[in-house]
Amino acid sequence: MPNEGMTKLEAVSEWNGRTSREIVGALRERVRTAAHRRHDRILERAGRQWISWRSRQADRVFAEIRPLRGRVQVFILPGVRELSDGSGLARRAPRSQGWGWFRSRFDVTSMAQVEPAARLIIQSYEHRVQRHNGGRNGSGTQRKQAL
């Protein structure tokens, strides 16, 4: 919140469409800079109520942004335990949201939260796709031999 003494209602009343655009623009700038360092390009696709960011090199979506009244909601790929999140922003994403791909979500409620939010999105950008077998190496025969 912008001011410690403000109520949540007062903070939301200060929020306007420009606030959402400023937050999304600041996040976009930071994420594009990280992608540029890796010689990648971020492709943005916007729906009526959401924006998705896709890595051109990896050819996968790594973040979904939903500008809402009073906050910008962000869904990312890694689970909360996989993130380095000193800010404590990230929460577990409900399976019903984010098409089941995104395992964490967080809300950005002020420009002061842009830096930690951008770090989380960049971690999602850099997140490798897990193998379907949960990352285990080997086959079932190895487990049988161990018995």
DSSP file (Angstrom, degrees, kcal/mol; ACC not computed):
  #  RESIDUE AA STRUCTURE BP1 BP2  ACC     N-H-->O    O-->H-N    N-H-->O    O-->H-N    TCO  KAPPA ALPHA  PHI   PSI    X-CA   Y-CA   Z-CA
    1    1 A M              0   0    0      0, 0.0   109,-0.1     0, 0.0     3,-0.1   0.000 360.0 360.0 360.0 144.7    0.0    0.0    0.0
    2    2 A P        +     0   0    0      0, 0.0     2,-0.4     0, 0.0   108,-0.0   0.833 360.0  26.7 -63.3 -33.3    1.3    3.5   -0.8
    3    3 A N  S >  S-     0   0    0      1,-0.1     3,-1.6     4,-0.1     8,-0.1  -0.997  70.9-136.8-137.0 132.4    0.7    4.8    2.7
    4    4 A E  T 3  S+     0   0    0     -2,-0.4    -1,-0.1     1,-0.3     0, 0.0   0.854 105.0  50.5 -55.5 -38.5    0.7    2.9    6.0
    5    5 A G  T 3  S+     0   0    0      2,-0.0    -1,-0.3     0, 0.0     2,-0.1   0.529  88.1 106.3 -81.7  -5.2   -2.3    4.8    7.4
    6    6 A M    <   -     0   0    0     -3,-1.6     2,-0.2     1,-0.1    -3,-0.0  -0.449  66.6-130.9 -75.6 144.6   -4.4    4.2    4.3
    7    7 A T     >  -     0   0    0     -2,-0.1     4,-2.1     1,-0.1     5,-0.2  -0.497  27.4-108.4 -84.2 165.7   -7.3    1.8    4.3
    8    8 A K  H  > S+     0   0    0      1,-0.2     4,-2.3     2,-0.2     5,-0.2   0.887 120.4  54.3 -61.7 -38.7   -7.6   -0.8    1.6
    9    9 A L  H  > S+     0   0    0      1,-0.2     4,-1.9     2,-0.2    -1,-0.2   0.898 108.1  48.9 -63.2 -41.3  -10.6    1.1    0.2
   10   10 A E  H  > S+     0   0    0      2,-0.2     4,-1.2     1,-0.2    -1,-0.2   0.895 110.6  51.1 -65.4 -39.8   -8.7    4.3    0.0
   11   11 A A  H  X S+     0   0    0     -4,-2.1     4,-0.8     1,-0.2     3,-0.3   0.909 110.3  48.9 -64.8 -41.6   -5.8    2.6   -1.8
   12   12 A V  H >< S+     0   0    0     -4,-2.3     3,-0.6     1,-0.2    -1,-0.2   0.866 106.4  56.7 -66.2 -35.7   -8.1    1.1   -4.4
   13   13 A S  H 3< S+     0   0    0     -4,-1.9    -1,-0.2     1,-0.2    -2,-0.2   0.794 104.6  52.8 -68.5 -25.4   -9.7    4.4   -5.0
   14   14 A E  H 3< S+     0   0    0     -4,-1.2    -1,-0.2    -3,-0.3    -2,-0.2   0.710  92.0  95.8 -76.4 -20.8   -6.3    5.9   -5.9
   15   15 A W    <<  +     0   0    0     -4,-0.8     2,-0.3    -3,-0.6    54,-0.0  -0.453  52.8 167.7 -70.4 138.5   -5.8    3.1   -8.4
   16   16 A N    >>  -     0   0    0     -2,-0.2     4,-1.4     1,-0.0     3,-0.7  -0.880  52.3 -89.3-141.7 176.9   -6.7    3.9  -11.9
   17   17 A G  H 3> S+     0   0    0     -2,-0.3     4,-1.9     1,-0.3     5,-0.1   0.831 124.5  57.9 -58.7 -32.4   -6.3    2.4  -15.4
   18   18 A R  H 3> S+     0   0    0      1,-0.2     4,-2.6     2,-0.2    -1,-0.3   0.854  99.2  58.7 -67.5 -33.4   -3.0    4.2  -15.7
   19   19 A T  H <> S+     0   0    0     -3,-0.7     4,-2.4     2,-0.2    -1,-0.2   0.933 106.8  47.2 -60.9 -46.3   -1.6    2.5  -12.6
   20   20 A S  H  X S+     0   0    0     -4,-1.4     4,-2.8     1,-0.2     5,-0.3   0.932 112.6  49.2 -59.7 -46.3   -2.2   -0.9  -14.1
   21   21 A R  H  X S+     0   0    0     -4,-1.9     4,-2.5     1,-0.2    -1,-0.2   0.886 110.5  50.9 -62.8 -38.4   -0.5    0.2  -17.4
   22   22 A E  H  X S+     0   0    0     -4,-2.6     4,-2.3     2,-0.2    -1,-0.2   0.922 112.6  45.5 -64.7 -44.0    2.5    1.6  -15.5
   23   23 A I  H  X S+     0   0    0     -4,-2.4     4,-2.4     2,-0.2     5,-0.2   0.946 115.5  45.8 -64.9 -48.8    3.0   -1.6  -13.5
   24   24 A V  H  X S+     0   0    0     -4,-2.8     4,-2.8     1,-0.2    -2,-0.2   0.904 113.5  50.8 -62.1 -41.1    2.6   -3.8  -16.6
   25   25 A G  H  X S+     0   0    0     -4,-2.5     4,-2.3    -5,-0.3    -1,-0.2   0.897 110.6  48.2 -62.8 -41.5    4.9   -1.5  -18.6
   26   26 A A  H  X S+     0   0    0     -4,-2.3     4,-1.8     2,-0.2    -2,-0.2   0.900 113.6  47.1 -67.2 -40.8    7.6   -1.6  -15.9
   27   27 A L  H  X S+     0   0    0     -4,-2.4     4,-2.5     2,-0.2     5,-0.2   0.930 111.4  52.1 -63.8 -45.2    7.4   -5.4  -15.6
   28   28 A R  H  X S+     0   0    0     -4,-2.8     4,-2.7     1,-0.2     5,-0.2   0.914 108.0  51.4 -56.9 -46.0    7.5   -5.7  -19.4
   29   29 A E  H  X S+     0   0    0     -4,-2.3     4,-1.8     1,-0.2    -1,-0.2   0.912 112.3  45.3 -60.2 -44.9   10.7   -3.5  -19.6
   30   30 A R  H  X S+     0   0    0     -4,-1.8     4,-1.8     2,-0.2    -1,-0.2   0.894 114.8  46.7 -68.3 -40.7   12.5   -5.6  -17.0
   31   31 A V  H  X S+     0   0    0     -4,-2.5     4,-2.3     2,-0.2    -2,-0.2   0.898 111.1  51.5 -70.6 -39.9   11.6   -8.9  -18.5
   32   32 A R  H  X S+     0   0    0     -4,-2.7     4,-2.6    -5,-0.2    -1,-0.2   0.877 107.4  54.0 -63.8 -36.5   12.5   -7.9  -22.0
   33   33 A T  H  X S+     0   0    0     -4,-1.8     4,-1.8    -5,-0.2    -1,-0.2   0.925 109.2  47.9 -62.3 -44.2   15.9   -6.7  -20.8
   34   34 A A  H  X S+     0   0    0     -4,-1.8     4,-0.8     1,-0.2    -2,-0.2   0.898 113.4  47.8 -63.0 -41.0   16.5  -10.2  -19.3
   35   35 A A  H ><>S+     0   0    0     -4,-2.3     5,-2.6     1,-0.2     3,-0.7   0.891 107.7  55.5 -67.5 -39.2   15.4  -11.9  -22.5
   36   36 A H  H ><5S+     0   0    0     -4,-2.6     3,-1.8     1,-0.3    -1,-0.2   0.879 101.0  58.3 -61.5 -37.8   17.6   -9.6  -24.6
   37   37 A R  H 3<5S+     0   0    0     -4,-1.8    -1,-0.3     1,-0.3    -2,-0.2   0.799 108.9  46.1 -61.5 -27.7   20.6  -10.6  -22.6
   38   38 A R  T <<5S-     0   0    0     -4,-0.8    -1,-0.3    -3,-0.7    -2,-0.2   0.216 119.7-111.7 -97.7  13.0   19.9  -14.2  -23.6
   39   39 A H  T < 5S+     0   0    0     -3,-1.8     2,-0.3     1,-0.2    -3,-0.2   0.879  78.1 127.5  57.8  41.0   19.4  -13.1  -27.3
   40   40 A D      < -     0   0    0     -5,-2.6     2,-0.4    -8,-0.2    -1,-0.2  -0.733  51.4-139.0-119.6 168.3   15.7  -14.0  -27.0
   41   41 A R        -     0   0    0     -2,-0.3    15,-2.4    -3,-0.1     2,-0.6  -0.994  12.3-134.4-131.6 139.1   12.5  -12.0  -27.7
   42   42 A I  E     -A   55   0A   0     -2,-0.4     2,-0.5    13,-0.2    13,-0.2  -0.824  15.8-153.5 -94.9 125.0    9.4  -11.9  -25.7
   43   43 A L  E     -A   54   0A   0     11,-3.1    11,-2.5    -2,-0.6     2,-0.4  -0.860  10.6-155.4 -97.9 128.8    6.2  -12.3  -27.7
   44   44 A E  E     -A   53   0A   0     -2,-0.5     2,-0.4     9,-0.2     9,-0.2  -0.878  11.8-176.1-109.4 134.6    3.1  -10.6  -26.1
   45   45 A R  E     -A   52   0A   0      7,-2.3     7,-3.3    -2,-0.4     2,-0.5  -0.998   9.6-159.4-129.1 130.3   -0.4  -11.7  -26.7
   46   46 A A  E     -A   51   0A   0     -2,-0.4     5,-0.2     5,-0.2     2,-0.2  -0.924   9.6-177.3-117.9 132.5   -3.3   -9.8  -25.2
   47   47 A G        -     0   0    0      3,-2.9     5,-0.0    -2,-0.5    -2,-0.0  -0.384  51.8 -84.2-103.0-170.2   -6.9  -10.9  -24.6
   48   48 A R  S    S+     0   0    0      1,-0.2     3,-0.0    -2,-0.2    -2,-0.0   0.874 125.3  14.5 -66.8 -36.9   -9.6   -8.8  -23.2
   49   49 A Q  S    S+     0   0    0     17,-0.0     2,-0.3     1,-0.0    -1,-0.2   0.283 124.9  45.8-123.3   9.8   -8.7   -9.5  -19.6
   50   50 A W        -     0   0    0     16,-0.2    -3,-2.9     2,-0.0     2,-0.4  -0.969  54.2-150.4-150.4 162.4   -5.2  -11.0  -19.7
   51   51 A I  E     -AB  46  65A   0     14,-2.4    14,-3.4    -2,-0.3     2,-0.4  -0.999  16.2-158.9-133.4 131.9   -1.8  -10.6  -21.3
   52   52 A S  E     -AB  45  64A   0     -7,-3.3    -7,-2.3    -2,-0.4     2,-0.5  -0.901   3.6-152.7-113.1 146.4    0.5  -13.6  -21.9
   53   53 A W  E     -AB  44  63A   0     10,-2.4     9,-2.5    -2,-0.4    10,-1.2  -0.972  14.6-173.1-117.6 128.9    4.3  -13.5  -22.4
   54   54 A R  E     -AB  43  61A   0    -11,-2.5   -11,-3.1    -2,-0.5     2,-0.5  -0.960  23.9-127.6-124.8 136.7    6.0  -16.2  -24.5
   55   55 A S  E  >> -AB  42  60A   0      5,-2.3     4,-1.3    -2,-0.4     5,-0.9  -0.707  13.1-152.5 -79.5 128.3    9.7  -16.8  -25.0
   56   56 A R  T  45S+     0   0    0    -15,-2.4    -1,-0.2    -2,-0.5   -14,-0.1   0.911  94.2  47.0 -68.9 -41.0   10.4  -17.0  -28.7
   57   57 A Q  T  45S+     0   0    0    -16,-0.2    -1,-0.2     1,-0.2   -15,-0.0   0.948 121.1  35.0 -65.8 -49.3   13.4  -19.3  -28.2
   58   58 A A  T  45S-     0   0    0      2,-0.1    -1,-0.2     1,-0.0    -2,-0.2   0.662  97.9-141.6 -80.3 -15.6   11.7  -21.7  -25.8
   59   59 A D  T  <5 +     0   0    0     -4,-1.3     2,-0.3     1,-0.2    -3,-0.2   0.920  60.8 110.1  52.7  50.3    8.4  -21.3  -27.7
   60   60 A R  E   <S-B   55   0A   0     -5,-0.9    -5,-2.3     0, 0.0     2,-0.3  -0.996  72.7-110.3-150.8 150.5    6.4  -21.4  -24.5
   61   61 A V  E     +B   54   0A   0     -2,-0.3    -7,-0.3    -7,-0.3     3,-0.1  -0.614  31.2 174.3 -76.3 135.9    4.3  -19.1  -22.3
   62   62 A F  E     +     0   0A   0     -9,-2.5    15,-0.9     1,-0.3     2,-0.3   0.483  61.3  25.5-121.7  -8.4    6.0  -18.3  -19.0
   63   63 A A  E     -BC  53  76A   0    -10,-1.2   -10,-2.4    13,-0.2     2,-0.4  -0.987  51.8-160.8-155.5 146.3    3.7  -15.7  -17.5
   64   64 A E  E     -BC  52  75A   0     11,-2.0    11,-2.8    -2,-0.3     2,-0.4  -1.000  15.5-162.1-126.4 130.1    0.1  -14.5  -17.6
   65   65 A I  E     -BC  51  74A   0    -14,-3.4   -14,-2.4    -2,-0.4     9,-0.2  -0.931   6.5-171.4-116.5 132.7   -0.7  -11.0  -16.4
   66   66 A R  E     - C   0  73A   0      7,-3.4     7,-2.6    -2,-0.4     2,-0.6  -0.897  13.6-150.3-125.6 101.6   -4.2   -9.9  -15.4
   67   67 A P  E     + C   0  72A   0      0, 0.0     2,-0.2     0, 0.0     5,-0.2  -0.604  29.6 171.2 -70.9 119.2   -4.7   -6.2  -14.8
   68   68 A L  E >   - C   0  71A   0      3,-2.5     3,-1.1    -2,-0.6     2,-0.5  -0.705  44.0 -76.0-121.0 172.3   -7.5   -6.0  -12.2
   69   69 A R  T 3  S+     0   0    0      1,-0.2   -57,-0.1    -2,-0.2     3,-0.1  -0.608 118.5   4.0 -73.2 120.4   -8.9   -3.1  -10.2
   70   70 A G  T 3  S+     0   0    0     -2,-0.5     2,-0.3   -58,-0.2    -1,-0.2   0.381 132.4  32.3  89.5  -4.2   -6.6   -2.5   -7.3
   71   71 A R  E <   -C   68   0A   0     -3,-1.1    -3,-2.5   -59,-0.1     2,-0.5  -0.984  67.7-124.1-169.1 163.4   -3.9   -4.9   -8.4
   72   72 A V  E     -CD  67 108A   0     36,-2.0    36,-2.7    -2,-0.3     2,-0.4  -0.990  30.7-150.0-117.8 118.7   -2.1   -6.7  -11.2
   73   73 A Q  E     -CD  66 107A   0     -7,-2.6    -7,-3.4    -2,-0.5     2,-0.4  -0.757  12.8-167.0 -94.2 134.1   -2.3  -10.5  -10.8
   74   74 A V  E     -CD  65 106A   0     32,-3.1    32,-2.1    -2,-0.4     2,-0.4  -0.976   8.6-162.8-126.3 133.0    0.5  -12.5  -12.3
   75   75 A F  E     -CD  64 105A   0    -11,-2.8   -11,-2.0    -2,-0.4     2,-0.3  -0.947  15.6-178.7-112.2 134.9    0.7  -16.3  -12.8
   76   76 A I  E     -CD  63 104A   0     28,-2.4    28,-1.8    -2,-0.4    27,-1.0  -0.877  31.3-118.1-132.5 164.1    4.1  -18.0  -13.4
   77   77 A L  S    S+     0   0    0    -15,-0.9    26,-0.8    -2,-0.3    -1,-0.1   0.935  81.3  78.5 -72.0 -51.6    5.4  -21.5  -14.1
   78   78 A P  S    S-     0   0    0      0, 0.0    -2,-0.2     0, 0.0    25,-0.1  -0.207  81.4-112.9 -65.8 151.4    7.6  -22.5  -11.1
   79   79 A G    >>  -     0   0    0      1,-0.1     3,-1.2    24,-0.1     4,-0.5  -0.357  33.4-102.8 -72.5 162.4    6.1  -23.7   -7.8
   80   80 A V  G >4 S+     0   0    0     23,-0.4     3,-1.2     1,-0.3     5,-0.1   0.866 121.8  54.4 -55.9 -40.3    6.5  -21.5   -4.7
   81   81 A R  G 34 S+     0   0    0      1,-0.2    -1,-0.3     3,-0.1    -2,-0.0   0.724 103.9  56.0 -69.4 -20.8    9.2  -23.9   -3.4
   82   82 A E  G <4 S+     0   0    0     -3,-1.2     2,-0.3     2,-0.1    -1,-0.2   0.545  94.7  89.0 -86.4  -7.6   11.2  -23.6   -6.6
   83   83 A L  S << S-     0   0    0     -3,-1.2     2,-0.9    -4,-0.5    37,-0.1  -0.633  72.0-137.3 -96.2 147.6   11.4  -19.8   -6.4
   84   84 A S        +     0   0    0     -2,-0.3     2,-0.4    35,-0.1     3,-0.1  -0.884  41.4 163.3 -95.7 100.2   13.9  -17.5   -4.7
   85   85 A D    >   +     0   0    0     -2,-0.9     3,-0.9     1,-0.1    -2,-0.1  -0.724  18.2 164.0-129.8  80.4   11.3  -15.1   -3.2
   86   86 A G  T 3  S+     0   0    0     -2,-0.4    -1,-0.1     1,-0.2    -2,-0.0   0.710  78.9  61.0 -67.3 -19.9   12.7  -12.8   -0.5
   87   87 A S  T 3  S-     0   0    0     -3,-0.1    -1,-0.2    29,-0.1    -2,-0.1   0.697  99.4-134.1 -81.0 -20.2    9.7  -10.5   -0.9
   88   88 A G    <   +     0   0    0     -3,-0.9    -2,-0.1     1,-0.0    -3,-0.0   0.718  64.8 129.1  73.6  20.4    7.1  -13.2    0.0
   89   89 A L        +     0   0    0     17,-0.1    18,-0.3    27,-0.0    16,-0.1   0.893  41.8  91.2 -73.0 -40.8    4.9  -12.3   -2.9
   90   90 A A        +     0   0    0     16,-0.1     2,-0.3   -10,-0.1    16,-0.2  -0.279  49.2 175.5 -70.3 139.5    4.4  -15.7   -4.5
   91   91 A R  E     -E  105   0A   0     14,-2.8    14,-2.8    -2,-0.0     2,-0.2  -0.900  42.2 -84.9-132.0 161.3    1.5  -18.0   -3.5
   92   92 A R  E     -E  104   0A   0     -2,-0.3    12,-0.3    12,-0.2    11,-0.1  -0.506  46.7-127.0 -68.0 133.2    0.4  -21.3   -4.8
   93   93 A A        -     0   0    0     10,-1.6     2,-0.1    -2,-0.2    -1,-0.1  -0.655  21.8-114.2 -83.3 134.8   -1.9  -20.9   -7.8
   94   94 A P    >   -     0   0    0      0, 0.0     3,-1.8     0, 0.0     6,-0.3  -0.424  21.7-125.6 -63.6 143.1   -5.3  -22.6   -7.7
   95   95 A R  T 3  S+     0   0    0      1,-0.3     5,-0.2     4,-0.1     7,-0.1   0.778 107.9  65.0 -61.8 -25.6   -5.5  -25.3  -10.3
   96   96 A S  T 3  S+     0   0    0      3,-0.1     2,-0.3     4,-0.1     3,-0.3   0.625  98.8  62.7 -74.6 -11.9   -8.7  -23.7  -11.7
   97   97 A Q  S X  S+     0   0    0     -3,-1.8     3,-1.0     1,-0.2     5,-0.2  -0.829  96.7  25.9-114.1 153.4   -6.7  -20.6  -12.8
   98   98 A G  G >> S-     0   0    0     -2,-0.3     3,-1.8     1,-0.2     4,-1.2   0.774 116.7 -80.9  71.4  26.7   -3.9  -20.3  -15.3
   99   99 A W  G 34 S-     0   0    0      1,-0.3    -1,-0.2    -3,-0.3    -3,-0.1   0.608  75.6 -75.5  58.2  14.5   -4.9  -23.3  -17.4
  100  100 A G  G <4 S+     0   0    0     -3,-1.0    -1,-0.3    -6,-0.3    -2,-0.1   0.423 121.0  96.8  78.8  -2.5   -3.2  -25.6  -14.9
  101  101 A W  T <4  +     0   0    0     -3,-1.8     2,-0.4    -6,-0.1    -2,-0.2   0.860  66.6  73.4 -82.5 -38.4    0.2  -24.7  -16.2
  102  102 A F     <  -     0   0    0     -4,-1.2   -25,-0.3    -5,-0.2    -2,-0.2  -0.642  53.2-177.3 -89.2 129.8    1.1  -22.0  -13.7
  103  103 A R        +     0   0    0    -27,-1.0   -10,-1.6   -26,-0.8   -23,-0.4   0.548  66.9  42.1-102.9 -10.0    2.0  -23.2  -10.2
  104  104 A S  E     -DE  76  92A   0    -28,-1.8   -28,-2.4   -12,-0.3     2,-0.3  -0.958  58.4-178.6-135.3 154.7    2.4  -19.8   -8.5
  105  105 A R  E     +DE  75  91A   0    -14,-2.8   -14,-2.8    -2,-0.3     2,-0.3  -0.973   1.9 177.2-144.7 159.3    0.7  -16.5   -8.5
  106  106 A F  E     -D   74   0A   0    -32,-2.1   -32,-3.1    -2,-0.3     2,-0.4  -0.980  23.1-125.6-157.7 160.9    1.1  -13.1   -6.9
  107  107 A D  E     -D   73   0A   0    -18,-0.3     2,-0.6    -2,-0.3   -34,-0.2  -0.908  10.0-153.6-112.0 137.4   -0.4   -9.7   -6.9
  108  108 A V  E     +D   72   0A   0    -36,-2.7   -36,-2.0    -2,-0.4     3,-0.1  -0.957  20.2 168.7-108.6 116.6    1.4   -6.4   -7.6
  109  109 A T        +     0   0    0     -2,-0.6     2,-0.3   -38,-0.2    -1,-0.1   0.464  60.8  19.1-109.8  -3.9   -0.4   -3.6   -5.8
  110  110 A S  S >  S-     0   0    0   -109,-0.1     3,-1.4   -38,-0.1     4,-0.2  -0.987  76.6-106.5-158.1 163.8    2.1   -0.8   -6.2
  111  111 A M  G >  S+     0   0    0     -2,-0.3     3,-1.5     1,-0.3     4,-0.4   0.770 114.2  69.8 -64.2 -24.8    5.1    0.4   -8.2
  112  112 A A  G 3  S+     0   0    0      1,-0.3    -1,-0.3     2,-0.1     3,-0.2   0.748  97.0  51.9 -64.7 -22.6    7.3   -0.5   -5.1
  113  113 A Q  G <> S+     0   0    0     -3,-1.4     4,-2.0     1,-0.2    -1,-0.3   0.417  83.0  93.1 -93.0   0.9    6.6   -4.2   -5.8
  114  114 A V  H <> S+     0   0    0     -3,-1.5     4,-3.0     2,-0.2     5,-0.2   0.920  82.3  51.5 -63.3 -45.5    7.7   -4.1   -9.4
  115  115 A E  H  > S+     0   0    0     -4,-0.4     4,-2.1    -3,-0.2    -1,-0.2   0.956 113.9  41.0 -60.7 -53.5   11.3   -5.1   -8.8
  116  116 A P  H  > S+     0   0    0      0, 0.0     4,-1.6     0, 0.0    -1,-0.2   0.882 116.6  51.5 -63.0 -34.2   10.5   -8.2   -6.7
  117  117 A A  H  X S+     0   0    0     -4,-2.0     4,-2.2     1,-0.2    -2,-0.2   0.917 108.4  50.6 -65.9 -42.8    7.7   -9.1   -9.1
  118  118 A A  H  X S+     0   0    0     -4,-3.0     4,-2.6     1,-0.2    -1,-0.2   0.883 106.7  55.1 -62.6 -38.4   10.0   -8.8  -12.1
  119  119 A R  H  X S+     0   0    0     -4,-2.1     4,-1.7    -5,-0.2    -1,-0.2   0.896 108.8  48.2 -61.8 -39.0   12.5  -11.1  -10.4
  120  120 A L  H  X S+     0   0    0     -4,-1.6     4,-1.7     2,-0.2    -2,-0.2   0.912 111.6  49.0 -67.3 -41.9    9.9  -13.8  -10.0
  121  121 A I  H  X S+     0   0    0     -4,-2.2     4,-2.4     1,-0.2    -2,-0.2   0.900 109.6  52.4 -64.6 -39.7    8.7  -13.4  -13.6
  122  122 A I  H  X S+     0   0    0     -4,-2.6     4,-2.2     1,-0.2    -1,-0.2   0.867 106.1  54.0 -64.3 -36.0   12.3  -13.7  -14.8
  123  123 A Q  H  X S+     0   0    0     -4,-1.7     4,-0.8     2,-0.2    -1,-0.2   0.883 109.0  48.9 -63.8 -36.7   12.7  -16.9  -12.8
  124  124 A S  H  < S+     0   0    0     -4,-1.7     3,-0.4     2,-0.2    -2,-0.2   0.899 109.3  52.3 -67.4 -40.4    9.6  -18.2  -14.6
  125  125 A Y  H  < S+     0   0    0     -4,-2.4    -2,-0.2     1,-0.2    -1,-0.2   0.896 114.6  42.2 -59.4 -41.1   11.2  -17.2  -17.9
  126  126 A E  H  < S+     0   0    0     -4,-2.2    -1,-0.2    -5,-0.1    -2,-0.2   0.572  88.6 117.3 -84.3  -9.9   14.4  -19.1  -17.0
  127  127 A H     <  -     0   0    0     -4,-0.8     2,-0.2    -3,-0.4    -3,-0.0  -0.379  62.1-133.7 -64.6 128.6   12.5  -22.1  -15.6
  128  128 A R        -     0   0    0     -2,-0.1     2,-0.3     1,-0.1    -1,-0.1  -0.577  24.5-104.3 -83.3 146.7   13.2  -25.3  -17.5
  129  129 A V        -     0   0    0     -2,-0.2     2,-0.1     1,-0.1    -1,-0.1  -0.556  39.5-126.1 -70.0 127.6   10.3  -27.5  -18.5
  130  130 A Q        -     0   0    0     -2,-0.3     2,-0.1     1,-0.1    -1,-0.1  -0.421  24.9-104.7 -74.4 148.9   10.3  -30.6  -16.2
  131  131 A R    >   -     0   0    0      1,-0.1     3,-1.4    -2,-0.1     4,-0.2  -0.405  29.4-115.9 -69.1 152.4   10.3  -34.0  -17.7
  132  132 A H  T 3  S+     0   0    0      1,-0.3    -1,-0.1     2,-0.2    -2,-0.1   0.734 110.1  63.7 -64.2 -23.4    7.0  -35.8  -17.6
  133  133 A N  T >  S-     0   0    0      3,-0.1     3,-0.9     1,-0.1    -1,-0.3   0.158 123.7 -96.3 -91.3  22.0    8.3  -38.6  -15.2
  134  134 A G  T <  S-     0   0    0     -3,-1.4    -2,-0.2     1,-0.2    -1,-0.1   0.668  71.0 -66.3  77.9  15.0    9.0  -36.1  -12.4
  135  135 A G  T 3  S+     0   0    0      1,-0.3    -1,-0.2    -4,-0.2     2,-0.2   0.501  92.3 145.1  86.1   3.5   12.6  -35.7  -13.3
  136  136 A R    <   -     0   0    0     -3,-0.9     2,-0.3    -5,-0.1    -1,-0.3  -0.513  39.1-143.1 -76.3 143.0   13.6  -39.2  -12.4
  137  137 A N        +     0   0    0     -2,-0.2     2,-0.1     2,-0.1    -1,-0.0  -0.738  57.9  29.0 -99.2 153.5   16.3  -40.9  -14.5
  138  138 A G  S    S-     0   0    0     -2,-0.3     2,-0.2     4,-0.0    -2,-0.0  -0.265  81.2 -79.8  95.1 179.3   16.3  -44.5  -15.4
  139  139 A S    >>  -     0   0    0     -2,-0.1     4,-0.8     1,-0.0     3,-0.8  -0.599  40.5 -96.3-116.3 176.9   13.6  -47.1  -16.0
  140  140 A G  H 3> S+     0   0    0      1,-0.2     4,-1.9    -2,-0.2     5,-0.1   0.759 116.1  69.4 -64.4 -25.3   11.4  -49.2  -13.8
  141  141 A T  H 3> S+     0   0    0      1,-0.2     4,-2.1     2,-0.2    -1,-0.2   0.847  93.2  56.9 -65.9 -32.3   13.8  -52.1  -14.2
  142  142 A Q  H <> S+     0   0    0     -3,-0.8     4,-1.3     1,-0.2    -1,-0.2   0.896 106.5  49.3 -64.0 -38.7   16.4  -50.3  -12.1
  143  143 A R  H  X S+     0   0    0     -4,-0.8     4,-0.8     1,-0.2    -2,-0.2   0.892 109.4  52.1 -67.3 -37.7   13.9  -50.1   -9.3
  144  144 A K  H >< S+     0   0    0     -4,-1.9     3,-0.7     1,-0.2    -2,-0.2   0.888 106.9  53.0 -65.2 -38.5   13.1  -53.8   -9.6
  145  145 A Q  H 3< S+     0   0    0     -4,-2.1    -1,-0.2     1,-0.2    -2,-0.2   0.820 103.8  56.8 -66.4 -30.5   16.7  -54.7   -9.4
  146  146 A A  H 3<        0   0    0     -4,-1.3    -1,-0.2     1,-0.3    -2,-0.2   0.724 360.0 360.0 -73.9 -20.6   17.1  -52.8   -6.2
  147  147 A L    <<        0   0    0     -4,-0.8    -1,-0.3    -3,-0.7    -2,-0.2   0.484 360.0 360.0 -77.1 360.0   14.3  -54.8   -4.5
